[in-house]
Amino acid sequence: MALSHDRSLALLERARVRLPGGVNSPVRAFRSVGGGPPFIQAASGAWLTDVDGNRYVDLVGTWGPAILGHAHPDVVGAICNAAVHGTSFGAPTAAEVEFADRICGFFPSIEMLRMVSSGTEACMAAARVARGVTGRDGILKFEGCYHGHADTFLVKAGSGAAEFGNPDSAGVPADVAKHTFTLPYNDVAGLETLFAARGGEIAGVILEPVVGNMGVVPPERVWLDALVALTKRHGALLIFDEVMTGFRVHLHGAQALFGVTPDLTCLGKVVGGGLPVGAYGGKAEYMRQVAPLGPIYQAGTLSGNPLATAAGNETLRLLAETDAFARAEAAAGAIVAGLRAEVARAGVEAVVQHVGTMFTLFFTAGPVRRFEEAKASDHERFARFHRAMLDQGVYLPPSGYEACFVSAAHGEPEIARVIEAARVALQA
């Protein structure tokens, strides 16, 4: 029986008058899966409650940050304690130094860092650092990897590995797009061809070291090794966008999972504890070229905001001092095992791809190794599955190109709820 969403639908109609599509981020509009989005009223642990009173096991986790679960009392307490002393200073604080020390403790490749207010901002600044350090203009990204909505990254490939990209969004100048190269993920031959032809023009290579923005797609070892070797040989900086994977595929990021040391790392999501925080950093020789020490300018009024920094510090402390990541990873493994069993039971052509606390169910024979294969999966079938899961009280990302996120708050009741809901939804 379908849940009632009368209040959510009324709010959506009202929102559409003032907000494009009625939302403040496009995927929230549910265009890919049909219907209208539930308007969320509250969240606690692994559960969401919407304005109609419906409750859902949450597998979105505010798109990654909620690794401890929603409204963790220690994190909420840290935010409240910070708020009574002021919500913004625009000046240095001791908490920012503590934050930097904690991040560098988790990521040895980061010797110095700069706090910003979002993952998009972190990636945009990292690309600027790569260009400033090398004196080159070209940035290489990979199809299906999303690094925020900065002009540099809203580009897709032209025809041929050595061609410059074309804008993938209205409003992106062609003069900006021409400096961005795009290749398929996990394509060694394309990588070698591009570097042979244009390696001297490439300032940096940015990638999600486990993709989450075309669904969960891990890198192949041979491709990662080629990427490391080619960037070193041609003097390009290797940038790991760990905004999503940081603290999600491994407590110390994908770079620890795969044993790769990038030149620069971008972080976000988990490091803000649910508040807007991003950071970028890497080798000190590169970060010392950022203003005020060097000529690469980047600034932000709310960078290091005391509330966001307090939430981030408490989240990082809990990750360092408790078994929260291990519990989240175990819960994800149990959900994935259950989903695979239900897929086999239903005889459905689908594959569940999983790394750490992230997973995606693709309606395809699989495996999915690159964006073209993700696009070829059955997205209409996913939309039906999504609607059926929602009716069963499980909140999934409203797109077949997204990752599900599991938290330390997902216990046996939540795991069982997801698996039982999937048993029903796979018949949709």
ZAVO-657926 format. One record per residue (C-alpha): x, y, z. Coordinates in pm, whole numbers, plus 50000, padded with zeros to 5 digits. Example, Ala and Ser with C-alpha at 12.3 -4.5 7.8 and 13.67 -1.06 7.14 Angstrom:
# ZAVO-657926
512304955050780 513674989450714 
This chain:
# ZAVO-657926
500005000050000 501425033949898 502255058350175 500445091650194 502515121650084 499795148450079 501705173950286 504935168150092 503125172949760 501515205049883 504915218049994 506415208649657 503795229049473 504485258549700 508255254449662 508075253949282 506915290249288 510185301949446 512775274549389 513795259849050 512045226249039 510995231749400 514405221149532 517855234949616 519795206949448 518565190349126 518535153249220 516215160449513 513375167149268 512945129449204 512815135548827 514735103048760 512425080948962 509045098048931 506675111749191 507475139149435 510115139149707 509135134550071 509825166750261 511865156250563 510935169650903 513375151651132 516155125951137 517605104751414 520085076251394 519335056451079 515795069851038 514065098750860 510575112150931 508725132650670 506065159350715 503325133250661 504625112550950 506145084950735 509355069150868 512145055550650 515375036650699 517795061650544 520345049550288 521195084550164 522825096750484 522625132950365 524675120650064 527515107650279 528185129150587 526005110050835 528435081450898 527615082251271 523885084451200 521705115351217 521705139051516 524435120551705 524175135052058 527895142252092 527995160851760 524825180351840 526315188952179 529525201652021 527535223951784 525435237952070 528505244352286 530165263152001 527045283351917 526795299952258 530185316052194 529235329751851 528275315651514 530935332051297 534085352351358 535915355851028 539085351551233 541375322351330 540305298751608 541985271051804 539385246551673 540675251351316 544155240951426 542705210351598 540775201951281 543905204451066 545875182251304 543115156051302 542875155350922 546645152350880 546615123951132 544115104650919 545775113550585 549605112850593 549675125850233 548235158750363 551035179150517 549165212250502 545535220250429 543065248450381 539495246950510 536645257350280 532855254250296 532075226350048 533515197849844 532895217749527 535035245949661 537775221649764 537985206449416 537885240449246 540775252549464 542795220649412 542575225049035 543805260849077 546735248849288 547665223349022 547615250348756 549535274948972 552215249749066 552795236348714 552155267548507 549865246748282 546145250448206 544885215148135 542885194448382 542065157948313 538875143348463 537015111048402 533505104548271 531085097848551 533235114448818 531585145248968 533725171649136 531145198449199 529605224448973 532645246248900 533015254648529 536195234048496 534385201848588 531115205648396 532645191848080 532315158947895 534545143147632 534585150947264 535125123247008 538575109447067 540865106747363 543095135947267 540325161147199 539325188747435 535905187147597 532725206047528 530615223247793 528205199647970 526105228148113 524705260447979 526695289648112 530085272548092 532315292947855 533915273447572 537185290747658 537085273748000 535915240147868 538745238047618 541205233447903 539455202448038 540205167647902 537835138647972 538475101147944 536545069948038 537215056448386 539415025148399 540685030848043 544455024748042 544885027847665 543075061247655 545205074147940 548445064547768 547315079547437 546295112747591 549515116947789 551625107947487 549875134947282 549215162447539 551025153447862 552955186147868 549695205747883 548145187548178 548455205048515 546525179448716 544465147848700 541435146848930 539415115649001 537105099349249 539355070349356 536165050249402 533415065749197 530185073549375 528575096649125 527755071048857 527025045749126 529805027849312 532565018749066 535995008149198 539215015149009 541144987148846 544654982348984 546374984248646 544615017148569 545555032548903 549175022048857 549245037348508 547745069448642 550425072548911 553245064948668 552035088548395 551425118348623 554905114548771 556535110648430 554825141248285 554965163748590 551205165848645 549695166448995 547535136949099 544405149149281 542225124849475 538705138149521 537915120549848 534955142849927 532805111649914 535315083649979 537135099750270 536125079650583 533675059950366 535665033350178 538385031950445 538925050950767 541975067150605 540435071450263 540785053749930 544445063449921 545075040250217 542845013150073 544825012449748 548235023449875 548475054249653 549865087649771 548245116349578 549795150849550 546575167949659 543425155449834 539965170849846 537695163550144 534125171950244 530915155250364 532025134350667 534605160150778 531815185050847 529755162051064 526645172550870 527505209450847 529075226650543 532825219450553 535365210850287 539135210050283 541955205650035 545575198450107 548665178850022 552385182750004 553675213250190 555705224349889 552465228749696 550305242849974 552925269150060 552135284749723 548595292849843 547965328649968 549095344450193 552365324750152 552295323249772 550645336549458 547705311949433 544725330849571 541825314549753 539695328250037 536345323450211 534365343750464 532905312850633 535935290050595 536585274650935 533155284951062 533115276551435 529895256251429 530945235551129 534445230951268 533045219251601 530825193651427 533745181851215 536135179051509 533675158651715 532895135551424 536585129951355 537235123851725 534535097351740 535815080651425 539325079451572 538335067651921 535405043851862 534515014751636 531975035651441 533565029651102 533854992251162 530174990551260 529105010450954 531224988550727 529814956650882 526254969450840 526924977850476 528334943150418 525254927150572 522874948050360 524844940450044 524874903050117 521134904050175 520454923649856 522554899549651 520634870349795 517294887049712 518454894949357 519364858449308 516074846849464 514074869649232 516074859548924 516574896248836 519444908148616 521214930848862 524574935549030 525404951349366 528774969449371 530194977149711 533264992849871 533465000750243 530235017350360 528995025350005 527055004249756 524885006449444 522414982249292 522654984148911 519964967348702 522424952248457 524394920148422 527494939348529 530054945548639 529984983148583 533484996548514 532805030148348 530105055648277 528865040847950 528105008348130 526325026948411 524205045148152 523305012047985 521744997948302 517934996848327 517045030148484 513315025348435 513554993548641 515515012648905 512755039048919 510145012048988 512414996649250 512955030549413 509225037949438 508535003449581 511315007049839 509945040949944 506505025449994 508194998950211 509805025850426 513325026350281 514755059050151 517175053849860 519025079649650 516535090449380 518805081649088 520415050048953 523685069148926 524115074349299 525675055749591 523865043749901 525525052150232 525335031250549 526005044850898 527105031651235 523485036251346 522215009151107 521674979251333 519984945551288 516394959551272 517334984350998 519294958450802 516364934250817 513954961750709 516044969950400 516364933550294 512674925750344 511714957350152 514004946749866 512314912549854 509024930449780 510464958149560 512334934449328 508934921849212 507924956949102 
